[in-house]
């Protein structure tokens, strides 16, 4: 095996995915990871968390565990970049986001209509909703029921997680097609219930003239997000506002070179959307990106400095291995 990727001591700004990169899905970041993140912040580096997840979940699982006096060097773009939040010097969350488009894009009546459509979709597809929880616990609780989904209403994003039905067997597919009177097409070598649900939501949002887009997220999520929201825009907004960078104790000149920024994630392959790739589009293509998932190199976008982690472990365990190696 080639030599492990070495830590770059010049890094000033880190753009990082959250789920399966820093912490397992719906689980607290482990104590060793928090220790390493505190070290990075103590070295006056800035951690910019960019996630499809919600603000409260990210705080509970990661930032609330960090030292309060270091949190002002952390910034959170949640719900795929719909809002960006920072922290005060005392560790408390700011009173309002640096950036947000939820209230700007939707009236209260539109927000209500959005949720009516989601409830209608749940009824139409006979979905059984559960609160978010670690996948292993959900599978055990639901006994693998293909119509059981996790529902998370995060305000500017509503997510359905099809843990038991994003990779159906032919028998499961045929049962669901008969019960729901739908067709579940083959999608990237898998029968995925998300596809007909996505198409249904797309039609309903268009009919209601709502600026909402359903998109595949993570490995099994179906996110409904405000049109035009993406991680790239949220990152670029922050990088172009000197006052925000000053609050983070960072000088824009200190992140002018490609090797002063680094990206961490686990979904860059384009086969199913590669949501972490949006972080790459916000900065120079020369910025080093480390992919901690064992992805197919042929599915990684060309022309970017995306490197597959080659340690013994992967995902959040791989990132920890990387940080502890320095």
Secondary structure, DSSP 8 states (H G I E B T S, - for coil): --------TT--EEEE--BTTTB-TTS---HHHHHHHHHHHHTT-EEEEE-SS-HHHHHHHTGGGS-GGGGGGEEEEEGGGTEEEEB-TTS-B-SS-SEE-HHHH--HHHHHHHHHHHHHHHHHTT-EEE----HHHHHHHHTT-TTEEEEEE-SSEEEEE-TTTSSB-HHHHHHHHHHHT----EETTEE-THHHHHHHHHHHHHHTT--EEEEEETTTEEEEEETT--HHHHHHHHHT-HHHHHHTT--GGGG-SGGGEEEEES--BGGG--TTHHHHTTS-TTSEEEE-S---GGGB-TTS-EEE--SS--HHHHHHHHHHT-
